């Protein structure tokens, strides 16, 4: 009989394996576009969001720092893949 720790370990390993397969499949799908894993993951987060999101929200959802996501978004904007929208009542830009 497995202990709770063994169940948690098995679940964590299964999640890590599934994430690895998802990232690999995503990389294959976008290879012709020359997108990095980080780029297409941020683009996907933006694409499937119900509204424009600030970098901080994307970072929280992805478990990354706001600075890391901001750097990615800045590069995506330089390549014309995203645009910034600044809501009139807020000071932080949304993508």
NUTORMI-461790 format. One record per residue (C-alpha): x, y negated, z. Coordinates in steps of 0.05 Angstrom, whole numbers, padded with zeros to 5 digits, always signed. Example, Ala and Ser with C-alpha at 12.3 -4.5 7.8 and 13.67 -1.06 7.14 Angstrom:
<recs>
+00246+00090+00156
+00273+00021+00143
</recs>
This chain:
<recs>
+00000+00000+00000
+00026-00068-00019
+00033-00124+00032
+00007-00194+00019
+00078-00217+00004
+00085-00163-00049
+00019-00185-00081
+00042-00258-00081
+00109-00237-00111
+00075-00196-00165
+00027-00252-00181
+00083-00304-00185
+00123-00259-00232
+00063-00248-00276
+00050-00324-00280
+00123-00338-00296
+00122-00285-00351
+00058-00313-00380
+00086-00383-00379
+00149-00359-00414
+00107-00326-00469
+00065-00390-00476
+00126-00434-00483
+00158-00386-00533
+00094-00383-00575
+00088-00459-00573
+00160-00468-00594
+00148-00422-00654
+00085-00460-00673
+00119-00527-00674
+00188-00507-00698
+00176-00537-00767
+00158-00604-00733
+00224-00605-00695
+00188-00617-00628
+00221-00596-00564
+00183-00555-00512
+00176-00616-00468
+00150-00659-00526
+00096-00611-00548
+00074-00597-00477
+00064-00672-00463
+00029-00679-00530
-00017-00622-00513
-00032-00652-00444
-00051-00717-00479
-00090-00683-00535
-00135-00644-00488
-00145-00699-00436
-00215-00729-00437
-00186-00800-00435
-00118-00835-00442
-00073-00819-00383
-00017-00856-00348
+00050-00820-00347
+00042-00809-00272
-00021-00768-00282
+00011-00726-00336
+00071-00715-00290
+00027-00693-00232
-00012-00645-00276
+00052-00615-00305
+00093-00614-00240
+00144-00663-00268
+00170-00730-00246
+00137-00793-00273
+00205-00815-00299
+00215-00751-00339
+00147-00757-00371
+00157-00832-00384
+00222-00816-00421
+00187-00764-00463
+00128-00810-00478
+00176-00867-00497
+00211-00820-00547
+00143-00796-00574
+00122-00869-00584
+00188-00884-00621
+00170-00827-00668
+00099-00853-00678
+00068-00793-00644
+00033-00832-00588
+00014-00903-00575
+00009-00942-00510
-00057-00972-00487
-00056-01021-00430
-00124-01025-00395
-00142-01097-00379
-00154-01085-00305
-00093-01042-00292
-00020-01057-00294
+00005-00988-00315
+00004-00969-00388
-00035-00908-00411
-00018-00862-00468
</recs>
